[in-house]
Amino acid sequence: MSDKPKVFPTAEQIAAANQTGVKIAQEQEQTITSGQVTDGEAAAAAEMVRRTQEQLRLREEALRNAERLKEEELINQDIAGATLNSKVDVQPRLTKSPMENLKKEVRVDNSLAISELSQPQMNQPYDIIPLPSDGKLYRNKKGRVKVSFLTAADENILTSPNLLESGDFLEILINRKLLEPDLRYKDLIPGDRDAIMIWLRATGYGEMYPVTILDENDKPFDTEIDLTELPVKKLQHEPDAEGLFSFKLPNSGSIAKFKLLTIGEIEELEKLAEYLREQNNLINTESTLLLEAQIIDIDGIRDKTYISEFIDTMRILDSKKLRGYMNEISCGVDTNVTFKTPGGGSVTRFLPFTFKFFWPDFEL
């Protein structure tokens, strides 16, 4: 049972009010046409009739809205119940997920604004850069894409507080700069996204990126890295015609076919995981959700329920080996960098992405 306040009138209440309003309007109109009133009274009565009719229209609209909201609430309850009592299907082919029903209406306006800002800037100078995936995971199979240079107009996006707080600035920025209409930000895999992001920074603000690193004694020191010298890791294995990779599980002997997730699929998965954590904070289901999203086929079987049950009963060694293989074949820019320390030694650290990346003049 819902504990939400009843802020809308019931259908019965509105219908009764409508009948009363119609009766009053008819009586007033009859009085006006009988000729028993003055011109001023007739005008006042006509205005009252107009207002009554407007009230009736508003009430009818309220009734339609109330019925629509009631239907949406019932649909949301059904979806939420199905989510909590059965396996959640996280395949990207679905047009709706439980999270879709939790989005606020204001996000519709935000989406329209983001879509407008994200249009590719086709009439700008560009360069052609290679993708770590060589385009093998995309429909267009393009291994090299057109990317335009950052401009003063793009800096408006980088310095917009609202966009920074929303976290949408990187999506907008890459969609503006990636001059491939059939390849958008959410279609990219993370490794290709990172390659484009680093190229934009290096060509926009300079190749040298200042960072603060911990030395061998965990003491911070300032240094910088040439972004153009970061090594690129290509796909280590060839996908099949569907863009899938195969792996034989060592214990069960089953053949699992899986895909590398796109940015859009990862974002939806993160939202779903967060939603499930709010429902039950005792169990972390992210590991199995990730495998369910990636694994497409087990021994030729693609039934989602079967795959979900297979993953739940998969032995830990099989799961560990499969994850290791997934990490092994992934591609992108290698951000595991070796830095020279002030004492003459060296340390290997993951390259930190701080405000200095897109805001080199930012001061804490």
URMO-V647621 format. One record per pair of residues at least 12 apart in sequence whose C-alpha atoms are under 6 Angstrom apart, sorted by the first residue. I is the first residue (numbers start at 1). GAP is how many residues later the second one is. D is the distance in Angstrom with one decimal. If there is no record, write none. Layout:
# URMO-V647621
I;GAP;D
I;GAP;D
This chain:
# URMO-V647621
25;24;5.5
90;203;5.6
91;202;5.6
118;54;4.7
118;57;5.1
118;58;5.0
119;57;5.4
120;55;5.9
120;56;4.1
120;57;6.0
120;59;5.6
121;55;5.5
125;23;5.6
126;21;5.3
126;22;3.7
126;23;5.9
127;19;5.7
127;20;5.6
128;17;5.4
128;18;4.6
129;15;5.4
129;16;5.6
130;13;5.9
130;14;4.2
131;12;5.5
131;13;5.8
131;61;5.6
132;60;5.8
132;102;4.9
132;199;5.8
132;200;5.2
133;101;6.0
133;102;5.7
137;106;5.2
146;33;5.3
147;30;5.3
147;31;4.7
147;32;5.7
148;29;4.9
150;54;5.5
171;14;5.9
186;77;4.8
186;78;4.3
187;75;5.6
188;74;5.3
188;75;5.9
189;73;4.3
189;74;5.6
191;140;5.5
191;141;3.6
192;140;5.9
207;19;5.4
207;20;5.4
208;17;5.5
208;18;4.6
209;15;5.2
209;16;5.3
210;13;5.8
210;14;4.1
211;12;5.6
211;13;5.5
215;126;5.9
231;103;5.5
232;100;5.9
232;101;4.5
232;102;5.7
233;98;5.2
233;99;5.2
233;100;5.9
234;97;5.0
235;94;5.6
235;96;5.1
236;93;4.7
244;14;5.4
244;15;4.9
245;12;5.4
245;13;5.4
249;69;5.3
254;45;5.9
255;43;5.8
255;44;5.1
256;41;5.8
256;42;4.7
257;38;5.8
257;39;5.7
257;40;4.9
258;36;5.1
258;37;4.2
258;38;5.3
259;35;5.3
335;15;5.5
335;16;5.2
336;13;5.7
336;14;4.4
337;12;5.5
337;13;5.9
